[in-house]
């Protein structure tokens, strides 16, 4: 098993770290990649505005999720050095990892500066006895001359060392030090989820009022609540909701707001969902207690209200986006259907549903509810009474109108 180890302060983890990790994982054909936030970096002091180690690890978790999506291999954040305490020496880390993975082939990933000073690390011979080195630089023209000299030097001093170097032509040209000084204007160098986490937790001197965010400010914060694989879905729902709102005369900003937050609690485990229900005094019916996956609509609406100051109609659109309800408002219909037909959705009948929605919103809603009912029946899953009532209501409305124009 070939395992990569990428350590650093990750203060914060930026796109340069991400691109390097992904490129090295592919180059080495890794079976697993460990991201290792240091508690106390031995080669430098943490900045005065640096957040806690756990905040740095939490931000690195977002990087791990994205790297896993891009590489197709398991990527996880190891908190080994955070738990160990004291200065985070790589020699101690590789020895400890050898105890966990006795048969693994380890590779240390590092940038140019670390590679060129590796001989000054603590116990370099002990490190090289356990792990190879994969160093990366911005481009071959920038670094190969230096890399060649260092490869020759290390190979002469440590004859059994395994050393490879690689060029990263699209390496993001920013350091964590410069990036911290640029915030909040340095968002372009950060993954949206990392930037959103920084804003949400008010790190590095940022101090936005979460109850007074613009859509552009809300977007990364909302994404920071998600698993990386759900980000494309939520962005798709935002775009679809905006299109439907504009087409049907609804408030586009409110549609975007609700869409961005509609899944903000979906990643939570059942116990965490129930804890939020207790915290916000959310009443549950029997089916919701038995099927916690339904709870994210209610808990998401509560978070939108309490954390982000969302108005009642936006909260209701989030509240009803899963089950629907009888007599849905225009905004509620839009968010429900945008969640159903956003561009990343791919299931039998989705094209017909999209066509129906854009022909007539209510006809699209009836078809969407009917498809949900049929799917639940085929799976043998219980049907929530709100979904049944929503379907019955819209069928009655369509039947009573007989083609006469309806108010939304």
Buried (B, 14 or more C-beta within 10 A) or exposed (E): EBBBBBBBBBBBBBBBBBBBBBBBBBBBEBBBBBBBBBBBBEBEEBBEEBBEBEBBBBBBBBBBBBBBBBBEBBBBBBBBBBEBEEBBBBBBBBBEBBEEEEEBBBBBBBBBEBBBEBEEBEBBEBBBBBBBBBBBBBEBEBBBEBBEEBBEEBEEEBEEBBBBBBBBEEBBEBBBEEBBBBBBEBBEBBBBBBBBBBBBBEBBEEEBEBEEBEBEBBBBBBBBBBBBEBBBBBBBBBBBBBBBBEEBEBBBEBBBBBBBBBBBBBEBEEEBBBEBBEEBEBEBEEBBEEEBEBBBBBBBBBBBBBBBEBEEBBBBBBBBBBBBBBEBBBBBBBBBBBBBBBBEBEEEEBEEBBEBBBEBBBBBBBBBBBBBBEBBEEEEEEBBEBBBBBBEBBEEBBEEEEEEEEEE
